[in-house]
Amino acid sequence: MLTELISTCDSSAQKITIGRRGTHGSEVVVFDLSYLIKVYGAGIAILMVKRPQDETAYPAVTTQSESSLTWVISDVDTTYKGSGECEIFWYVDDALAKSVIYPLIVMRDIGETTEKPPDAFQTWVDHLTELGAETLKNAQDAADSAEAAKESETNAKASEDNAKESENAAAESEKSADADALKAEGFAVGEQDGEPVASGSPYYQNNAKHYAYVAQQGAEESGFAWFDVNDQNGEMYVTITPNLAEDVSFLVNESVGTLEVTYG
């Protein structure tokens, strides 16, 4: 597996070759985030990728550590051969900074072209959904453990035959409950005792609040639409974000009585 270390402070962005068309899981690119952290402070990195032949960029599936961003190249990223681009979006609270734009190269292969390319944005959303589900499960497990510890404490205090043993068990149960409660808070919102965790903590950028924020940023960048029904007159309304409004159209197929939506 090939690993490339790319520095985000390069004034002339180096060309990145991410494999042949259709390759999956065999190439890894690691971006050095230390320059962005030094200039703008700690933040959340989103790698936006524009594939060859695509007109819009999508957020790639990446993993962020304290000072690096790792991108394992998938067949979504190598759908087309040719030249593309990528750029790091660096979010610090309400501020957004961007890295240099890196040229991407996908080499040709001798296979057939994919008839229907993978949905790049949906792949990223599925990834966040899996991470979010895992984080919520960990939080629920921690909460269940804390509840079990408190129940154990209650049972221990109820034992009148051995007061000293009951007192010790209660103290241990309370300590365990506090630790589990902190763990649950960390996985849920990235805080403990109401304070943000440090960057080296296992809950830093690995919590439900963080993934919800990242998903919101991706949705706003790519655009979305939603429907609503007026309960008084029975009419249905659709609202579309401005960056998608010109690409989405609706048509009533009177022969079959269906509403058809087209994009692009």
N, C-alpha and C positions, 0 to 999 in steps of 0.2 A: 504494500500500500504506500503510495507516494505522498509525502507530506511537504507542503511548501509554506515557509514562514514569510508572510507579507507584512511590511511595515506601513502603517497608515500615514506616516509622516513623509513618505516619498513625494517629492515635488513633481517628478515625472513617473507616473504610475507604470509599473512593469506589466508586461503581458502575461496572462495566466492561461496555461493550457490545461483544460479539465478533462481530457480524454477523447476517445472516439465517440461518434454518435451512438447512443443507446447504452453506453457503459453505465454501470451501477455499482456503487459501494467500493470501487477500487481506487479512487482518487480522493485525497483529503487536502483542503487548503486551510491554513491557519493564519488569521489576521492578528497582528500585534496591535492592541488597543491602547498601549501605554501613552502614546502621543495624545490621543483624544482625551484620556483621563487627565493628563498633565495640563492640557489647555482648558478643557471645559468642566472637569470634575467627573465623578462617578456617574454613570448613566446606563441606559439600556440600548444595546446594539441590535439593529435590524438590517440584514443584508438584502438589498434590493437588487434583483437580477433581471436583465433584459436579454432573453435568448435570441440567437440568430433568427430572423424572419418575424419576430414579435415586435409589436409597436408599443406595448406597455410593459412595465416591469412588475415583478411579483416578489413577495418576501420568501427567501429561501429558508429551508429547514436548517437551523444552526444550533450550536450549543455555546453559551457564553460562560467563560470562567472569569476570574478576577481581572485579568489583563489580556485576554485573548478571545477570539471568536473562531470556532471550528466549524467548517462547512464540509460535510461528507457528500460528495457529488453523487446524485441519483440519476436514473433514466429520465426523470422529469427535466433535470437541468441540461441533459445532453440529447434532447429530442431532435434538434436540428443541427446539421453541420454548418460551420461558418463562423462569423465574428459576432460577438455580443459584448455586453458591458455589465459591470456590477459596481455598486456604491454602498458604503455603510451609512445608514441613518443613525445618528447618535442622539438619543432623547435624554435630556436632563430636566426633570420636572416638566414645565411647559415650553422649554426651549428645545430647538432642533438644530443640530450641526450635521455636516456631511463630510465624508472623506473625499479623497481624490477618486476619480472614476477609473476603474481598472478595465482594460480591454480583455475580453474572454475569447478563447479559441476552442471550438469543438471540431476535432478532425473528422474527416469522412471515414465511412466504412463501406463494406461491399454488400451489406444487407439491404433489405427493402425499407422504404420510408414508412413510418407509422401512419396508418390511415387517419386515426383520431388521436392527436397528441394528448398526453395526460393533462389534467386540469391542475396547473401549477399552484394556484391560490388555494384550491380545495385540499391539495396535499398538505399545505402548510396549516390550514385550519384543522385537518384531521390530526396532525402532529400535536398542535396545542390542546386539542380536545383530549387526547390520550394523556398528555402531561397533566392537564387539569384534573382529569379523573383520578389519576394516580395520587396527586397531591391531596385531593379531597378525601380519598380513601385513607391515606396516612393520617390526615387530621381526624377522621372519624374513629380510626383505630385508637389514636391517642386519647380521644375523648372517652371512648368506651373503657379504655384502660384506667383513666382517671376515675370514672364512675365506679368501676369495680374496686379500685383502691379505697374510695370513700366508703363503699359498702362493707369492705373488710374492716375498716376502722370502726364503723358502727357496731359490727358483730364483736370485735375485740373488746370494746368498751362495755358491752353487755355481759361479758363474762365476769361474774362475781366471785368465782372460785379461785381465780388467780389474778388479783388486782395489779400486781407488779408487771406480770407478763402482758396483761391487757394494755397497761399504760405504754410499755415499750412498743407493742404492736401498733398502737394508735399513732405514736410518734413516727414510726417508719412509714405507715400508710399515708400520713399527712405529707411527709417529705416526698414520697413517690407520687402522690396526687399533684403536688405543686410542680414537680418536674414534668409530669405528663401534661399538665395544663399549659406550661410554658411551651412544650413541644407542639401541642395542638395550635396554640396562638401563632407560633412561628410558621407552621405549614399553612395556616389560613391567611394571614396578612403580613408575614415577614416582620413581625414585631414580637417582643417579649416584655411583659410588664408595661405595655403601652409605649415602649421605646423601640425604634428601628434597630434591627440586628446589624452587627458589623459585616463588612464585605466578605470576611473569611468564614462566616457562619454557614452551615448547611441549609439554612432557610433563606439565605440571601438570593433573591431572584429565583427561588424555587418554592413559590407559594401561590395560592389561588389568586390573590390580589394582583400579583405581578403578571400572571398569564392572562388574566382578564384585561389588564391594561394593554398588553402587547396585542391581543386579539382586536381590541378597539382601535388601536393605531393602524393595524393592517386593514381593517374594514373601512376606516375613513380614507385610507390611501387608495384603495382599490374601488371604493364606491359600493353602494348597496341600495335596495329598494324594499319598501314594506307596504302592506295593504291594510285598509281599515274599512269597516262597514258602519254606515250611519243607521242607528237603531230606529230613528224616527221615520225615515223615508225608504230604508232598505237599499240605498245606493252604496256601491263599493268605490272607494278611492284608493289610488296608488300614489305614493310619494317616492321620488327618485332623487338621489344625491346629484348635485350638478355635474360631477365628473362622469356620470353615466347617462344623464338625461338625453343627450343627443344620439346615443347608441341604442336605446331601447324604444321599441314601438309596439303598438297593440292593434289587433285586427280581429273583428268578429266574423267567424266563418258561419254564415247564415245557413249553409247546406246541412251542417251537423250541429249547429248551435253551440259552438265552443269559442272561447277567447284564446287567440294565438298571440304569443309574445315572441318577438324577434330581437336579436342583439347583434350590433355591429352594422 
